[in-house]
Structure formats: structure tokens, C-alpha cells
Amino acid sequence: MVQYPVEAIVLQYSMLRTIHFPSGTTHYYSGSAPVHLREITQNRKVVFITDENLYRHYRSFFEQQKLVVIPAGEEYKNWETAKKIVDELIAQEVDRTYLVIGVGGGMITDLTGFVSAIYMRGLDTAFFPTSLLSMVDAAVGGKNGVNIGLFKNLAGTIRQPEFIFYDARFLQTLSDAEWSNGFAEIIKYGCIFDKSILEELASHDISFYRNNSQSLELLIDKCVSLKNKTVLEDEHEKNIRKLLNFGHTTGHAIENQYRLAHGHAVAIGMMIACKLSQETMRLPETATETVRTLLINYGLPASFHYQTKDVMQLLKADKKRSEAMIDFIVLTTLGKAQIRKTSFEEIEAVLSRFSENA
């Protein structure tokens, strides 16, 4: 169990930025959350939601706090778990004056945001992201939801958290696989927005970022800035925000079907998207090879064998579909993406070839 030095040392926190989204304002902080929790929450009543793994590692963080602990794992991001959380909030007499804080990775922030949006018609929420993936992506932008069977995030809302607090010490307990998961989303940002991210990643590896906190924090901040800029322009995903789905359309269909980690599924989805981009947008093969090399170097899969018909069945229920077409994110070059209306026939053909060559 990791013990926070709450009384032994006073650590400062800082305001990183404040973003005024159309639906609400989010403050970003960094530092030591336990020391300054009361200042950040302005002495409001708080209830935490976390999972069993986080609770085991950071039990001292939750002492003397109202708390809901749920099982860890993407398979628990569903209606049943959401109902259990609501039942527990009722049992603990949580009312509309409470701030609900999710402490965990993407599964926890998604569930916390969803439950706080529907409980008593909406409680304020905040996040302490504890994984690299949640710091750069899942906790940012206001999307939250639950899976319905194999369908990823089929029920959810877009609702901004009151604040997001970054405490890098949470990353100390991440497994190698979880570090790789986070870098899948970082590679995504480089592919769709900023080629210099890919160039920086090519010069380093996971070990470098694990041991160089300043470089890691700058990389996280760059990704968060890119996502916030996109969400500010298109909070409800009518246009440009769709670009953030690069690698996710087929990735989500593969993720739950084959019980893959999110980052691994997105990595596979990005390779499929690159292959489709080669065929439809004349993306150079060298660009696809650059993405492939980065994925492998950061512990992510660049190929995977699946049943095309199973993936297509889930794709055809995707919330982004429109009759026989779907908004698919393709690359014109590294660092530049666009939304392309793509037929299921085109996708199925690429899926079949990619799986056969895995």
C-alpha cells in the first residue's frame, strides 16, 4: 500500500488552467491532492468513487471520507455497476450538496461522470485521474458513459467536471501494460494533430518518461491542450471533435469483443485506419510504418487476428453510423486527419485483409 505523506510534508498545488466550455467550466490543478483537498473543494461535502485496486494501493488517501468502492476492470463499466453506485449513494445519504470525485483510470472517470449526471438529476463532479490514459484522454472533455453488453459507451452524457487534479504520484503503481495503454492515446494525438509528438516519441521510450517527470508532464500537458482546443470548438461532437475517434471506431468494436485493454484496441484500430487511409487518401506507406514502429516500441500491438464478421456486427450498431455509412477518421499525412464518410463495405474489406495478414 502506498502511503501519502499528508502530515509529514506540505506539498503545494498549482492552477494549470481554467477552460470555459459551453456547458460549464473546468479547473485544472496539479500537485499533492491529499494535502490541499479541503482548499480545492472549498470544504464542501465529498463522496469518492474508486475501484478495488486503487483502494488497495491508496487506502490512506480515502481515510475518513465517504467512499464507494467498485470492482476493477472495463467489464464492470455497465448499467449494473452504475445502479450499485446509486444504491450506495442513497445508503450513505448523499444529497445534492455533495461533490462526487472519481479517483481512478478511464473506467472510473466514465462511471463517476455518468452516475453523477443522473443521480438526483445531477451532482457536481471532479476527477483525480490515476492512469496515464485517463490523464491525457479519458478524464478530459466531459464524455462519460457505460457499456451496454459489447457496445462501448452506448449510454452516456457530455458533462464537464468541475475540476481535474493531476497528482503524478498516482502513476507510480502503474503496470507496464497500463503505461503502454496511455501511450496509445498519445500516439493518436500525434497522428491527428501534431507530428512533432511522434518525432519526440521516436527519440525516447517508456522508460525515459517514467524516469523524467518533467518531460512526461510536458507531454501530458500538450495532449490535454490539444484535446481541450478541439472540445472547445465542438463540445457535442458534431464536427471536429470526431477526429479524436481516430483508431477508436474499429478499436471499440474489437476491445469488448476480445476483452483487450483500451490502448491495445486503439493501437489496432489506428493501424486499420492507416491502412484505409493508404487506400482512400493516398497516405504514404512510410507513414503507416512510422505508426507501426512507434506502437511496437511503446509496447502496443500492431496486428491482431479477429473474426471480421464479429467486428462488423458491432460496427453496424455504432452510434456514429448513418444508414450504410459511418464517419471514419483517416489521415492525409502524419499530423493531419479528416472525417470521411465511409461505407461498411470499404471497412469490411480492409478489416479482412488486415486480419488475414496478422
Number of C-alpha atoms within 10 A of each C-alpha: 11 16 10 17 14 15 9 7 9 12 14 11 18 12 11 13 12 12 15 13 19 13 13 12 13 20 17 18 20 18 17 21 22 18 19 16 15 13 10 16 14 9 9 13 16 19 19 20 23 25 19 16 16 20 21 11 14 17 15 16 18 16 9 7 11 16 20 19 15 19 13 17 15 18 15 17 24 20 17 12 17 22 13 13 21 19 13 15 20 13 9 13 11 20 13 15 11 16 20 27 26 30 25 27 25 26 25 30 31 25 26 27 31 24 28 26 21 14 19 13 9 14 18 19 26 25 29 26 28 27 26 26 24 23 27 24 23 22 31 26 23 23 21 26 25 27 19 14 14 17 19 20 20 16 15 18 19 17 22 27 26 19 22 23 26 22 18 18 14 19 16 11 16 14 11 12 14 20 21 26 25 23 25 27 27 24 22 25 26 22 26 22 19 18 16 13 19 20 13 12 20 15 8 12 15 17 11 13 16 13 10 11 12 10 13 17 15 11 18 18 15 17 25 20 15 16 19 20 16 20 21 16 15 16 22 19 14 9 13 16 20 19 24 21 21 27 26 25 24 26 26 25 25 29 24 20 17 13 12 15 17 22 26 28 28 29 31 28 27 31 24 26 26 31 23 24 23 19 14 15 16 14 19 17 13 10 17 21 14 14 23 20 15 20 22 14 16 23 19 22 20 21 19 17 13 17 14 19 12 12 20 19 11 19 23 17 13 19 15 14 17 14 9 11 17 21 19 25 25 30 29 19 20 22 17 16 19 19 18 16 15 19 16 17 12 13 20 16 12 18 24 15 13 20 15 14 9 10
